[in-house]
Amino acid sequence: MTTLVATAVLAGGAVATAPTASAVGASKCNVDWSNVTFDVLQKAALRTGPGTKYSSKGTLSKGTKFYYLCEYTKGSTTWIYGKVSSGAHKGTKGWAYGKKIGLLK
């Protein structure tokens, strides 16, 4: 967990505090650590669940701020549940693919 937080900070995230994932209804989350705000690295779909089978709530543009709440990781795939902090979908909660929002490179 410490390595993941350090990686997040090095990737441009800022550590902050917020309610746990269970408090926001993210029942699919299986990893929960300190909250971080990321800049979206490339255009990414904001989805209703962690995977491409879930419907899209919209598209996050590069540079959009995305506030991390928790994640769902299975194998080498990570989906992030969070809240959009800037841009067209500001205030919307949803899921985004980890590699597109700066969690993993």
Backbone torsions as a table, in degrees:
resi	resn	phi	psi	omega
1	MET	NA	-42.6	179.3
2	THR	-59.4	-42.3	178.9
3	THR	-62.8	-40.4	-179.6
4	LEU	-64.7	-43.1	177.8
5	VAL	-64.6	-42.9	177.8
6	ALA	-61.7	-41.0	177.6
7	THR	-62.5	-41.7	179.6
8	ALA	-62.0	-43.4	179.8
9	VAL	-65.9	-41.6	178.3
10	LEU	-66.3	-29.5	-179.1
11	ALA	-82.1	4.2	176.2
12	GLY	105.1	5.9	179.0
13	GLY	-83.9	157.6	176.9
14	ALA	-119.6	125.6	-178.1
15	VAL	-74.0	136.0	179.5
16	ALA	-146.2	175.6	177.2
17	THR	-116.3	149.1	179.9
18	ALA	-164.9	174.8	179.0
19	PRO	-61.1	153.8	176.9
20	THR	-68.2	165.3	-177.6
21	ALA	-60.1	-37.4	-178.6
22	SER	-62.5	-28.5	179.3
23	ALA	-72.2	-20.1	-179.5
24	VAL	-106.0	7.2	175.1
25	GLY	79.0	24.4	-179.3
26	ALA	-88.7	73.1	-174.0
27	SER	-65.7	-19.1	-179.9
28	LYS	-81.3	-12.6	-176.0
29	CYS	-64.4	137.3	174.3
30	ASN	-125.6	2.6	174.7
31	VAL	-138.7	133.4	-180.0
32	ASP	-141.7	118.9	178.7
33	TRP	-140.4	-176.1	-177.2
34	SER	-48.9	139.0	-177.5
35	ASN	-73.7	145.1	-174.6
36	VAL	-141.4	145.8	172.1
37	THR	-103.4	130.0	179.9
38	PHE	-114.6	155.6	167.1
39	ASP	-93.4	130.0	176.9
40	VAL	-63.3	127.1	-176.2
41	LEU	-80.8	-34.1	178.7
42	GLN	-152.2	159.2	-178.3
43	LYS	-46.3	131.2	-177.1
44	ALA	-141.4	144.5	175.5
45	ALA	-77.7	137.2	170.2
46	LEU	-95.9	120.8	-170.8
47	ARG	-117.6	164.6	179.7
48	THR	-78.6	-14.1	179.8
49	GLY	-154.7	172.5	-175.7
50	PRO	-81.9	79.0	177.8
51	GLY	160.6	161.7	-178.3
52	THR	-71.6	-14.0	177.7
53	LYS	-75.2	-14.8	178.6
54	TYR	-85.4	149.5	-177.0
55	SER	-70.7	155.4	-179.4
56	SER	-85.6	140.8	174.3
57	LYS	-100.5	-5.5	-178.7
58	GLY	145.9	-176.9	-178.8
59	THR	-115.6	135.0	175.8
60	LEU	-95.0	126.2	179.4
61	SER	-81.2	156.0	175.2
62	LYS	-55.2	133.9	179.6
63	GLY	92.7	-9.6	176.7
64	THR	-62.6	140.5	175.9
65	LYS	-84.2	130.4	-178.7
66	PHE	-127.8	117.4	-175.8
67	TYR	-90.2	112.0	-177.5
68	TYR	-68.5	131.8	173.6
69	LEU	-113.7	-41.4	177.5
70	CYS	-169.6	-177.1	-179.0
71	GLU	-145.9	163.1	172.7
72	TYR	-121.1	119.2	179.8
73	THR	-121.7	131.4	175.3
74	LYS	-138.5	115.7	-176.0
75	GLY	63.5	-126.6	-179.3
76	SER	-99.5	10.5	-179.0
77	THR	-104.1	130.5	179.1
78	THR	-127.9	129.9	173.8
79	TRP	-114.5	138.4	-176.9
80	ILE	-108.2	130.4	172.9
81	TYR	-97.8	128.7	-178.7
82	GLY	-162.4	-169.6	-178.3
83	LYS	-124.3	131.0	178.9
84	VAL	-70.5	126.5	-175.5
85	SER	-103.7	-8.6	178.5
86	SER	-153.9	166.3	175.1
87	GLY	86.5	-166.7	-172.0
88	ALA	-61.3	-30.4	-175.9
89	HIS	-108.3	24.0	-178.7
90	LYS	-50.1	130.4	179.3
91	GLY	92.7	-11.3	-178.6
92	THR	-83.8	133.7	175.1
93	LYS	-97.0	145.4	178.4
94	GLY	178.4	-170.0	-175.5
95	TRP	-111.2	138.7	175.8
96	ALA	-135.5	148.8	-179.8
97	TYR	-67.7	126.3	-174.2
98	GLY	-53.6	-40.1	-177.5
99	LYS	-68.1	-22.3	-178.3
100	LYS	-89.3	-14.1	-178.1
101	ILE	-112.1	11.2	173.1
102	GLY	96.7	1.2	178.2
103	LEU	-71.9	-44.0	-177.9
104	LEU	-126.1	148.6	178.9
105	LYS	-113.5	NA	NA
